[in-house]
Amino acid sequence: MKSCLIFLTCILISAALFVGCSSKEDEDTEVDSNAVEPNVTAEIPRKNIVVTVNGIDITEEALEEKIQAEIVRKKVPIPPEFLKQYKQELRRKILDDIIVELLLEQKVKENRIVVTEEDVDRRIRQLNAKNQMSMKNFLEMLEAMGKNLDEYKQNLRKRLSHEKFLQVKLFDSIKITGEDAKKYYSENPEKFQSLEGGSFEQVKDAIIERLYKNKQKALFSEYIIKLKQEARIVYPAGEGQQP
Protein backbone atom coordinates (compact mmCIF):
# COMPACT_ATOMS: atom_id res chain seq x y z
CA MET A 1 0.00 0.00 0.00
CA LYS A 2 2.85 2.37 0.80
CA SER A 3 4.40 1.83 -2.64
CA CYS A 4 1.01 2.49 -4.25
CA LEU A 5 0.67 5.76 -2.34
CA ILE A 6 4.08 6.91 -3.51
CA PHE A 7 3.26 5.94 -7.10
CA LEU A 8 -0.06 7.82 -7.12
CA THR A 9 1.46 10.87 -5.45
CA CYS A 10 4.11 11.05 -8.17
CA ILE A 11 1.38 11.09 -10.85
CA LEU A 12 -0.40 13.98 -9.11
CA ILE A 13 2.70 16.10 -8.53
CA SER A 14 5.08 15.23 -11.34
CA ALA A 15 5.23 17.68 -14.21
CA ALA A 16 5.99 15.24 -16.90
CA LEU A 17 6.05 11.41 -17.40
CA PHE A 18 9.48 10.19 -18.78
CA VAL A 19 11.71 12.92 -17.26
CA GLY A 20 14.67 11.91 -15.15
CA CYS A 21 13.11 8.96 -13.44
CA SER A 22 15.45 6.11 -14.21
CA SER A 23 18.27 4.59 -12.19
CA LYS A 24 21.91 4.66 -13.27
CA GLU A 25 21.74 0.99 -14.13
CA ASP A 26 19.18 1.61 -16.87
CA GLU A 27 20.89 4.64 -18.36
CA ASP A 28 22.83 2.83 -21.07
CA THR A 29 21.84 5.63 -23.44
CA GLU A 30 21.98 9.06 -21.87
CA VAL A 31 21.40 12.48 -23.38
CA ASP A 32 22.51 15.59 -21.55
CA SER A 33 19.44 17.82 -21.45
CA ASN A 34 21.68 20.81 -20.78
CA ALA A 35 23.95 20.17 -23.76
CA VAL A 36 22.14 22.81 -25.83
CA GLU A 37 20.90 26.04 -24.28
CA PRO A 38 17.27 27.03 -24.94
CA ASN A 39 16.46 30.20 -26.81
CA VAL A 40 16.38 32.72 -23.93
CA THR A 41 15.95 36.49 -24.03
CA ALA A 42 15.41 39.16 -21.39
CA GLU A 43 12.72 41.77 -20.88
CA ILE A 44 11.58 44.44 -18.41
CA PRO A 45 10.73 42.78 -15.05
CA ARG A 46 7.06 42.19 -14.26
CA LYS A 47 5.68 41.51 -10.81
CA ASN A 48 5.93 37.87 -9.70
CA ILE A 49 6.71 36.54 -13.19
CA VAL A 50 9.49 33.96 -13.10
CA VAL A 51 9.51 33.14 -16.80
CA THR A 52 7.27 33.43 -19.85
CA VAL A 53 7.06 30.45 -22.21
CA ASN A 54 5.60 31.19 -25.65
CA GLY A 55 3.50 33.94 -24.11
CA ILE A 56 2.39 31.99 -21.03
CA ASP A 57 3.55 33.35 -17.66
CA ILE A 58 4.85 31.18 -14.84
CA THR A 59 4.39 33.02 -11.55
CA GLU A 60 6.46 32.87 -8.41
CA GLU A 61 3.37 31.75 -6.49
CA ALA A 62 2.75 28.76 -8.77
CA LEU A 63 6.40 27.74 -8.61
CA GLU A 64 6.59 28.05 -4.83
CA GLU A 65 3.41 25.98 -4.44
CA LYS A 66 4.98 23.10 -6.37
CA ILE A 67 8.25 23.41 -4.42
CA GLN A 68 6.44 23.18 -1.08
CA ALA A 69 4.33 20.24 -2.32
CA GLU A 70 7.48 18.36 -3.31
CA ILE A 71 9.13 19.03 0.05
CA VAL A 72 6.03 17.75 1.85
CA ARG A 73 5.81 14.71 -0.44
CA LYS A 74 9.36 13.58 0.26
CA LYS A 75 8.88 13.80 4.02
CA VAL A 76 12.63 13.79 4.53
CA PRO A 77 13.99 16.03 7.34
CA ILE A 78 16.42 18.56 5.87
CA PRO A 79 18.99 20.18 8.21
CA PRO A 80 18.52 23.97 8.28
CA GLU A 81 22.05 24.54 6.96
CA PHE A 82 21.22 22.61 3.78
CA LEU A 83 17.64 23.81 3.31
CA LYS A 84 18.52 26.90 1.26
CA GLN A 85 20.74 24.97 -1.18
CA TYR A 86 18.20 22.16 -1.43
CA LYS A 87 15.38 24.58 -2.26
CA GLN A 88 17.52 26.29 -4.91
CA GLU A 89 18.26 22.99 -6.62
CA LEU A 90 14.63 21.90 -6.32
CA ARG A 91 13.51 25.25 -7.71
CA ARG A 92 15.62 24.81 -10.85
CA LYS A 93 14.35 21.28 -11.41
CA ILE A 94 10.67 22.08 -10.85
CA LEU A 95 10.83 25.21 -13.00
CA ASP A 96 12.33 23.17 -15.82
CA ASP A 97 9.60 20.55 -15.34
CA ILE A 98 6.93 23.26 -15.62
CA ILE A 99 8.50 24.63 -18.81
CA VAL A 100 8.61 21.15 -20.35
CA GLU A 101 4.99 20.54 -19.33
CA LEU A 102 3.86 23.79 -20.97
CA LEU A 103 5.72 22.97 -24.18
CA LEU A 104 4.17 19.50 -24.31
CA GLU A 105 0.71 20.92 -23.59
CA GLN A 106 1.07 23.25 -26.55
CA LYS A 107 2.07 20.37 -28.82
CA VAL A 108 -0.85 18.28 -27.58
CA LYS A 109 -3.24 21.10 -28.55
CA GLU A 110 -1.54 21.73 -31.89
CA ASN A 111 -1.84 18.05 -32.80
CA ARG A 112 -5.41 17.77 -31.46
CA ILE A 113 -4.60 14.84 -29.21
CA VAL A 114 -7.77 13.56 -27.53
CA VAL A 115 -7.96 11.52 -24.33
CA THR A 116 -11.42 10.18 -23.62
CA GLU A 117 -13.07 9.43 -20.30
CA GLU A 118 -12.81 5.73 -21.17
CA ASP A 119 -9.04 6.13 -21.68
CA VAL A 120 -8.76 7.58 -18.18
CA ASP A 121 -11.01 4.95 -16.57
CA ARG A 122 -9.12 2.16 -18.36
CA ARG A 123 -5.78 3.39 -17.00
CA ILE A 124 -7.20 3.58 -13.48
CA ARG A 125 -8.42 -0.01 -13.77
CA GLN A 126 -5.00 -1.09 -15.04
CA LEU A 127 -3.21 0.64 -12.17
CA ASN A 128 -5.58 -0.84 -9.61
CA ALA A 129 -5.12 -4.33 -11.06
CA LYS A 130 -1.34 -3.94 -11.11
CA ASN A 131 -1.30 -2.82 -7.48
CA GLN A 132 -3.99 -5.34 -6.43
CA MET A 133 -6.33 -2.61 -5.23
CA SER A 134 -10.10 -2.40 -5.29
CA MET A 135 -11.80 0.80 -6.42
CA LYS A 136 -12.90 1.33 -2.83
CA ASN A 137 -9.28 1.13 -1.61
CA PHE A 138 -8.23 3.47 -4.40
CA LEU A 139 -10.81 6.11 -3.42
CA GLU A 140 -9.85 5.78 0.25
CA MET A 141 -6.22 6.35 -0.69
CA LEU A 142 -7.07 9.48 -2.65
CA GLU A 143 -9.04 10.78 0.33
CA ALA A 144 -6.10 10.11 2.64
CA MET A 145 -3.94 12.16 0.26
CA GLY A 146 -6.41 15.04 0.37
CA LYS A 147 -7.37 14.54 -3.29
CA ASN A 148 -10.66 13.74 -4.98
CA LEU A 149 -11.37 11.55 -7.97
CA ASP A 150 -12.07 14.44 -10.35
CA GLU A 151 -8.77 16.10 -9.50
CA TYR A 152 -6.90 12.83 -9.96
CA LYS A 153 -8.57 12.21 -13.31
CA GLN A 154 -7.69 15.70 -14.51
CA ASN A 155 -4.00 15.13 -13.80
CA LEU A 156 -4.10 11.63 -15.26
CA ARG A 157 -5.80 12.92 -18.42
CA LYS A 158 -2.96 15.39 -18.93
CA ARG A 159 -0.37 12.68 -18.40
CA LEU A 160 -2.09 10.38 -20.89
CA SER A 161 -2.28 13.14 -23.49
CA HIS A 162 1.49 13.62 -23.21
CA GLU A 163 2.03 9.87 -23.52
CA LYS A 164 -0.22 9.61 -26.58
CA PHE A 165 1.49 12.54 -28.33
CA LEU A 166 5.00 11.26 -27.60
CA GLN A 167 4.07 7.76 -28.72
CA VAL A 168 2.92 9.01 -32.11
CA LYS A 169 5.62 11.66 -32.49
CA LEU A 170 8.63 9.67 -31.28
CA PHE A 171 8.17 6.19 -29.91
CA ASP A 172 6.31 4.45 -32.73
CA SER A 173 9.54 4.67 -34.73
CA ILE A 174 11.51 2.59 -32.19
CA LYS A 175 12.42 -0.88 -33.43
CA ILE A 176 14.40 -3.23 -31.15
CA THR A 177 15.27 -6.57 -32.74
CA GLY A 178 16.48 -9.88 -31.36
CA GLU A 179 19.86 -9.09 -32.89
CA ASP A 180 20.00 -5.83 -30.94
CA ALA A 181 19.29 -7.77 -27.75
CA LYS A 182 21.93 -10.42 -28.56
CA LYS A 183 24.55 -7.74 -29.20
CA TYR A 184 23.76 -6.07 -25.87
CA TYR A 185 23.94 -9.44 -24.10
CA SER A 186 27.37 -10.25 -25.55
CA GLU A 187 28.75 -6.78 -24.81
CA ASN A 188 27.53 -6.65 -21.19
CA PRO A 189 28.13 -10.12 -19.67
CA GLU A 190 28.69 -8.65 -16.20
CA LYS A 191 25.03 -7.57 -16.03
CA PHE A 192 23.86 -11.19 -16.22
CA GLN A 193 26.46 -13.07 -14.18
CA SER A 194 24.41 -12.84 -10.98
CA LEU A 195 21.33 -14.36 -12.62
CA GLU A 196 20.75 -18.07 -12.21
CA GLY A 197 21.38 -19.62 -15.60
CA GLY A 198 21.66 -16.22 -17.23
CA SER A 199 21.26 -17.63 -20.74
CA PHE A 200 20.32 -15.26 -23.54
CA GLU A 201 16.90 -16.81 -24.03
CA GLN A 202 16.10 -16.32 -20.36
CA VAL A 203 16.85 -12.60 -20.44
CA LYS A 204 16.04 -11.72 -24.06
CA ASP A 205 12.67 -10.11 -23.34
CA ALA A 206 14.06 -8.11 -20.42
CA ILE A 207 16.92 -6.84 -22.61
CA ILE A 208 14.54 -5.79 -25.38
CA GLU A 209 12.43 -3.90 -22.84
CA ARG A 210 15.51 -2.19 -21.40
CA LEU A 211 16.80 -1.16 -24.84
CA TYR A 212 13.37 0.17 -25.74
CA LYS A 213 13.21 2.29 -22.59
CA ASN A 214 16.73 3.59 -23.14
CA LYS A 215 15.78 4.63 -26.67
CA GLN A 216 12.66 6.32 -25.34
CA LYS A 217 14.73 8.37 -22.91
CA ALA A 218 17.22 9.38 -25.58
CA LEU A 219 14.53 10.43 -28.07
CA PHE A 220 12.62 12.31 -25.40
CA SER A 221 15.70 14.22 -24.22
CA GLU A 222 16.62 15.16 -27.77
CA TYR A 223 13.07 16.29 -28.50
CA ILE A 224 12.86 18.47 -25.37
CA ILE A 225 16.13 20.17 -26.32
CA LYS A 226 14.63 20.90 -29.74
CA LEU A 227 11.39 22.23 -28.23
CA LYS A 228 13.33 24.59 -25.95
CA GLN A 229 15.43 25.85 -28.83
CA GLU A 230 12.32 26.62 -30.88
CA ALA A 231 10.37 28.17 -28.00
CA ARG A 232 10.40 31.78 -26.89
CA ILE A 233 11.49 31.51 -23.26
CA VAL A 234 11.71 34.96 -21.66
CA TYR A 235 13.13 35.66 -18.21
CA PRO A 236 12.69 39.03 -16.49
CA ALA A 237 15.81 41.21 -16.71
CA GLY A 238 18.31 40.27 -14.04
CA GLU A 239 16.81 36.88 -13.35
CA GLY A 240 19.10 34.94 -15.70
CA GLN A 241 18.46 31.43 -16.91
CA GLN A 242 16.94 29.42 -14.06
CA PRO A 243 16.55 25.78 -15.16
LOSEKE-780601 format. One record per residue (C-alpha): residue number from 1; residue in three letters; y, z, x. Coordinates in Angstrom, 1 decimal, always signed. Each point is the difference from the previous one (the first is absolute). Layout:
N
[site NUM 'ALA' [Y Z X]]
...
END
This chain:
243
[site 1 'MET' [+0.0 +0.0 +0.0]]
[site 2 'LYS' [+2.4 +0.8 +2.9]]
[site 3 'SER' [-0.6 -3.4 +1.5]]
[site 4 'CYS' [+0.7 -1.7 -3.4]]
[site 5 'LEU' [+3.3 +2.0 -0.3]]
[site 6 'ILE' [+1.1 -1.2 +3.4]]
[site 7 'PHE' [-1.0 -3.6 -0.8]]
[site 8 'LEU' [+1.9 +0.0 -3.4]]
[site 9 'THR' [+3.1 +1.6 +1.6]]
[site 10 'CYS' [+0.1 -2.7 +2.6]]
[site 11 'ILE' [+0.1 -2.6 -2.7]]
[site 12 'LEU' [+2.9 +1.7 -1.8]]
[site 13 'ILE' [+2.1 +0.6 +3.1]]
[site 14 'SER' [-0.9 -2.8 +2.4]]
[site 15 'ALA' [+2.5 -2.9 +0.1]]
[site 16 'ALA' [-2.5 -2.7 +0.8]]
[site 17 'LEU' [-3.8 -0.5 +0.0]]
[site 18 'PHE' [-1.2 -1.4 +3.5]]
[site 19 'VAL' [+2.7 +1.5 +2.2]]
[site 20 'GLY' [-1.0 +2.2 +3.0]]
[site 21 'CYS' [-2.9 +1.7 -1.6]]
[site 22 'SER' [-2.9 -0.8 +2.3]]
[site 23 'SER' [-1.5 +2.0 +2.9]]
[site 24 'LYS' [+0.1 -1.1 +3.6]]
[site 25 'GLU' [-3.7 -0.8 -0.2]]
[site 26 'ASP' [+0.6 -2.8 -2.5]]
[site 27 'GLU' [+3.0 -1.5 +1.7]]
[site 28 'ASP' [-1.8 -2.7 +1.9]]
[site 29 'THR' [+2.8 -2.3 -1.0]]
[site 30 'GLU' [+3.5 +1.5 +0.2]]
[site 31 'VAL' [+3.4 -1.5 -0.6]]
[site 32 'ASP' [+3.1 +1.8 +1.1]]
[site 33 'SER' [+2.2 +0.2 -3.1]]
[site 34 'ASN' [+3.0 +0.6 +2.3]]
[site 35 'ALA' [-0.6 -3.0 +2.2]]
[site 36 'VAL' [+2.6 -2.0 -1.8]]
[site 37 'GLU' [+3.2 +1.5 -1.2]]
[site 38 'PRO' [+1.0 -0.6 -3.6]]
[site 39 'ASN' [+3.2 -1.9 -0.8]]
[site 40 'VAL' [+2.5 +2.9 -0.1]]
[site 41 'THR' [+3.8 -0.1 -0.5]]
[site 42 'ALA' [+2.7 +2.6 -0.5]]
[site 43 'GLU' [+2.6 +0.5 -2.7]]
[site 44 'ILE' [+2.6 +2.5 -1.1]]
[site 45 'PRO' [-1.6 +3.3 -0.9]]
[site 46 'ARG' [-0.6 +0.8 -3.6]]
[site 47 'LYS' [-0.7 +3.5 -1.4]]
[site 48 'ASN' [-3.6 +1.1 +0.2]]
[site 49 'ILE' [-1.4 -3.5 +0.8]]
[site 50 'VAL' [-2.5 +0.1 +2.8]]
[site 51 'VAL' [-0.9 -3.7 +0.0]]
[site 52 'THR' [+0.3 -3.1 -2.2]]
[site 53 'VAL' [-3.0 -2.3 -0.2]]
[site 54 'ASN' [+0.8 -3.4 -1.5]]
[site 55 'GLY' [+2.7 +1.5 -2.1]]
[site 56 'ILE' [-1.9 +3.1 -1.1]]
[site 57 'ASP' [+1.4 +3.3 +1.1]]
[site 58 'ILE' [-2.2 +2.9 +1.3]]
[site 59 'THR' [+1.8 +3.3 -0.4]]
[site 60 'GLU' [-0.1 +3.1 +2.1]]
[site 61 'GLU' [-1.2 +1.9 -3.1]]
[site 62 'ALA' [-2.9 -2.3 -0.7]]
[site 63 'LEU' [-1.1 +0.2 +3.7]]
[site 64 'GLU' [+0.4 +3.8 +0.2]]
[site 65 'GLU' [-2.1 +0.4 -3.2]]
[site 66 'LYS' [-2.9 -2.0 +1.6]]
[site 67 'ILE' [+0.3 +2.0 +3.2]]
[site 68 'GLN' [-0.2 +3.3 -1.8]]
[site 69 'ALA' [-3.0 -1.2 -2.1]]
[site 70 'GLU' [-1.8 -1.0 +3.2]]
[site 71 'ILE' [+0.6 +3.3 +1.6]]
[site 72 'VAL' [-1.3 +1.8 -3.1]]
[site 73 'ARG' [-3.0 -2.2 -0.2]]
[site 74 'LYS' [-1.1 +0.7 +3.6]]
[site 75 'LYS' [+0.2 +3.7 -0.5]]
[site 76 'VAL' [+0.0 +0.5 +3.7]]
[site 77 'PRO' [+2.2 +2.8 +1.4]]
[site 78 'ILE' [+2.6 -1.4 +2.4]]
[site 79 'PRO' [+1.6 +2.3 +2.6]]
[site 80 'PRO' [+3.8 +0.1 -0.5]]
[site 81 'GLU' [+0.5 -1.3 +3.6]]
[site 82 'PHE' [-1.9 -3.2 -0.9]]
[site 83 'LEU' [+1.2 -0.5 -3.6]]
[site 84 'LYS' [+3.1 -2.0 +0.9]]
[site 85 'GLN' [-1.9 -2.5 +2.2]]
[site 86 'TYR' [-2.8 -0.2 -2.5]]
[site 87 'LYS' [+2.4 -0.9 -2.8]]
[site 88 'GLN' [+1.7 -2.6 +2.1]]
[site 89 'GLU' [-3.3 -1.7 +0.8]]
[site 90 'LEU' [-1.1 +0.3 -3.7]]
[site 91 'ARG' [+3.4 -1.4 -1.1]]
[site 92 'ARG' [-0.5 -3.2 +2.1]]
[site 93 'LYS' [-3.5 -0.5 -1.3]]
[site 94 'ILE' [+0.8 +0.5 -3.6]]
[site 95 'LEU' [+3.1 -2.1 +0.1]]
[site 96 'ASP' [-2.0 -2.8 +1.5]]
[site 97 'ASP' [-2.7 +0.5 -2.7]]
[site 98 'ILE' [+2.8 -0.3 -2.7]]
[site 99 'ILE' [+1.3 -3.2 +1.6]]
[site 100 'VAL' [-3.4 -1.5 +0.1]]
[site 101 'GLU' [-0.7 +1.0 -3.6]]
[site 102 'LEU' [+3.3 -1.7 -1.1]]
[site 103 'LEU' [-0.8 -3.2 +1.8]]
[site 104 'LEU' [-3.5 -0.1 -1.5]]
[site 105 'GLU' [+1.4 +0.7 -3.5]]
[site 106 'GLN' [+2.4 -3.0 +0.4]]
[site 107 'LYS' [-2.9 -2.2 +1.0]]
[site 108 'VAL' [-2.1 +1.2 -2.9]]
[site 109 'LYS' [+2.8 -0.9 -2.4]]
[site 110 'GLU' [+0.6 -3.4 +1.7]]
[site 111 'ASN' [-3.7 -0.9 -0.3]]
[site 112 'ARG' [-0.2 +1.3 -3.6]]
[site 113 'ILE' [-3.0 +2.3 +0.8]]
[site 114 'VAL' [-1.2 +1.7 -3.2]]
[site 115 'VAL' [-2.1 +3.2 -0.2]]
[site 116 'THR' [-1.3 +0.7 -3.4]]
[site 117 'GLU' [-0.8 +3.3 -1.7]]
[site 118 'GLU' [-3.7 -0.9 +0.3]]
[site 119 'ASP' [+0.4 -0.5 +3.8]]
[site 120 'VAL' [+1.5 +3.5 +0.2]]
[site 121 'ASP' [-2.7 +1.6 -2.2]]
[site 122 'ARG' [-2.7 -1.8 +1.9]]
[site 123 'ARG' [+1.2 +1.4 +3.3]]
[site 124 'ILE' [+0.2 +3.5 -1.4]]
[site 125 'ARG' [-3.6 -0.3 -1.2]]
[site 126 'GLN' [-1.1 -1.2 +3.4]]
[site 127 'LEU' [+1.7 +2.8 +1.8]]
[site 128 'ASN' [-1.4 +2.6 -2.4]]
[site 129 'ALA' [-3.5 -1.5 +0.5]]
[site 130 'LYS' [+0.4 +0.0 +3.8]]
[site 131 'ASN' [+1.1 +3.6 +0.0]]
[site 132 'GLN' [-2.5 +1.1 -2.7]]
[site 133 'MET' [+2.7 +1.2 -2.3]]
[site 134 'SER' [+0.2 -0.1 -3.8]]
[site 135 'MET' [+3.2 -1.1 -1.7]]
[site 136 'LYS' [+0.5 +3.6 -1.1]]
[site 137 'ASN' [-0.2 +1.2 +3.6]]
[site 138 'PHE' [+2.4 -2.8 +1.1]]
[site 139 'LEU' [+2.6 +1.0 -2.6]]
[site 140 'GLU' [-0.3 +3.6 +1.0]]
[site 141 'MET' [+0.5 -0.9 +3.6]]
[site 142 'LEU' [+3.2 -1.9 -0.9]]
[site 143 'GLU' [+1.3 +2.9 -1.9]]
[site 144 'ALA' [-0.7 +2.3 +2.9]]
[site 145 'MET' [+2.1 -2.3 +2.2]]
[site 146 'GLY' [+2.8 +0.1 -2.5]]
[site 147 'LYS' [-0.5 -3.7 -1.0]]
[site 148 'ASN' [-0.8 -1.7 -3.3]]
[site 149 'LEU' [-2.2 -3.0 -0.7]]
[site 150 'ASP' [+2.9 -2.4 -0.7]]
[site 151 'GLU' [+1.7 +0.9 +3.3]]
[site 152 'TYR' [-3.3 -0.5 +1.9]]
[site 153 'LYS' [-0.6 -3.3 -1.7]]
[site 154 'GLN' [+3.5 -1.2 +0.9]]
[site 155 'ASN' [-0.6 +0.7 +3.7]]
[site 156 'LEU' [-3.5 -1.5 -0.1]]
[site 157 'ARG' [+1.3 -3.1 -1.7]]
[site 158 'LYS' [+2.5 -0.5 +2.8]]
[site 159 'ARG' [-2.7 +0.5 +2.6]]
[site 160 'LEU' [-2.3 -2.5 -1.7]]
[site 161 'SER' [+2.7 -2.6 -0.2]]
[site 162 'HIS' [+0.5 +0.3 +3.8]]
[site 163 'GLU' [-3.7 -0.3 +0.5]]
[site 164 'LYS' [-0.3 -3.1 -2.2]]
[site 165 'PHE' [+2.9 -1.7 +1.7]]
[site 166 'LEU' [-1.2 +0.7 +3.5]]
[site 167 'GLN' [-3.5 -1.1 -0.9]]
[site 168 'VAL' [+1.2 -3.4 -1.2]]
[site 169 'LYS' [+2.7 -0.4 +2.7]]
[site 170 'LEU' [-2.0 +1.2 +3.0]]
[site 171 'PHE' [-3.5 +1.4 -0.4]]
[site 172 'ASP' [-1.7 -2.8 -1.9]]
[site 173 'SER' [+0.2 -2.0 +3.2]]
[site 174 'ILE' [-2.1 +2.5 +2.0]]
[site 175 'LYS' [-3.5 -1.2 +0.9]]
[site 176 'ILE' [-2.3 +2.2 +2.0]]
[site 177 'THR' [-3.4 -1.5 +0.9]]
[site 178 'GLY' [-3.3 +1.3 +1.2]]
[site 179 'GLU' [+0.8 -1.5 +3.4]]
[site 180 'ASP' [+3.3 +2.0 +0.1]]
[site 181 'ALA' [-2.0 +3.1 -0.7]]
[site 182 'LYS' [-2.6 -0.8 +2.6]]
[site 183 'LYS' [+2.7 -0.6 +2.6]]
[site 184 'TYR' [+1.6 +3.3 -0.7]]
[site 185 'TYR' [-3.3 +1.8 +0.1]]
[site 186 'SER' [-0.8 -1.4 +3.5]]
[site 187 'GLU' [+3.4 +0.7 +1.3]]
[site 188 'ASN' [+0.1 +3.6 -1.2]]
[site 189 'PRO' [-3.4 +1.5 +0.6]]
[site 190 'GLU' [+1.5 +3.5 +0.6]]
[site 191 'LYS' [+1.0 +0.2 -3.7]]
[site 192 'PHE' [-3.6 -0.2 -1.1]]
[site 193 'GLN' [-1.9 +2.0 +2.6]]
[site 194 'SER' [+0.3 +3.2 -2.1]]
[site 195 'LEU' [-1.6 -1.6 -3.1]]
[site 196 'GLU' [-3.7 +0.4 -0.6]]
[site 197 'GLY' [-1.5 -3.4 +0.7]]
[site 198 'GLY' [+3.4 -1.6 +0.3]]
[site 199 'SER' [-1.4 -3.5 -0.4]]
[site 200 'PHE' [+2.3 -2.8 -1.0]]
[site 201 'GLU' [-1.5 -0.5 -3.4]]
[site 202 'GLN' [+0.5 +3.6 -0.8]]
[site 203 'VAL' [+3.7 +0.0 +0.7]]
[site 204 'LYS' [+0.9 -3.7 -0.8]]
[site 205 'ASP' [+1.6 +0.8 -3.3]]
[site 206 'ALA' [+2.0 +2.9 +1.4]]
[site 207 'ILE' [+1.3 -2.2 +2.8]]
[site 208 'ILE' [+1.0 -2.8 -2.4]]
[site 209 'GLU' [+1.9 +2.6 -2.1]]
[site 210 'ARG' [+1.7 +1.4 +3.1]]
[site 211 'LEU' [+1.0 -3.4 +1.3]]
[site 212 'TYR' [+1.4 -0.9 -3.4]]
[site 213 'LYS' [+2.1 +3.1 -0.2]]
[site 214 'ASN' [+1.3 -0.5 +3.5]]
[site 215 'LYS' [+1.0 -3.6 -0.9]]
[site 216 'GLN' [+1.7 +1.4 -3.1]]
[site 217 'LYS' [+2.1 +2.4 +2.0]]
[site 218 'ALA' [+1.0 -2.7 +2.5]]
[site 219 'LEU' [+1.0 -2.5 -2.7]]
[site 220 'PHE' [+1.9 +2.7 -1.9]]
[site 221 'SER' [+1.9 +1.2 +3.1]]
[site 222 'GLU' [+1.0 -3.6 +0.9]]
[site 223 'TYR' [+1.1 -0.7 -3.5]]
[site 224 'ILE' [+2.2 +3.1 -0.2]]
[site 225 'ILE' [+1.7 -0.9 +3.2]]
[site 226 'LYS' [+0.7 -3.4 -1.5]]
[site 227 'LEU' [+1.3 +1.5 -3.2]]
[site 228 'LYS' [+2.4 +2.2 +1.9]]
[site 229 'GLN' [+1.3 -2.8 +2.1]]
[site 230 'GLU' [+0.7 -2.1 -3.1]]
[site 231 'ALA' [+1.6 +2.9 -1.9]]
[site 232 'ARG' [+3.6 +1.1 +0.0]]
[site 233 'ILE' [-0.3 +3.6 +1.1]]
[site 234 'VAL' [+3.5 +1.6 +0.2]]
[site 235 'TYR' [+0.7 +3.5 +1.4]]
[site 236 'PRO' [+3.3 +1.7 -0.4]]
[site 237 'ALA' [+2.2 -0.2 +3.1]]
[site 238 'GLY' [-0.9 +2.7 +2.5]]
[site 239 'GLU' [-3.4 +0.6 -1.5]]
[site 240 'GLY' [-2.0 -2.3 +2.3]]
[site 241 'GLN' [-3.5 -1.2 -0.6]]
[site 242 'GLN' [-2.0 +2.8 -1.6]]
[site 243 'PRO' [-3.6 -1.1 -0.3]]
END
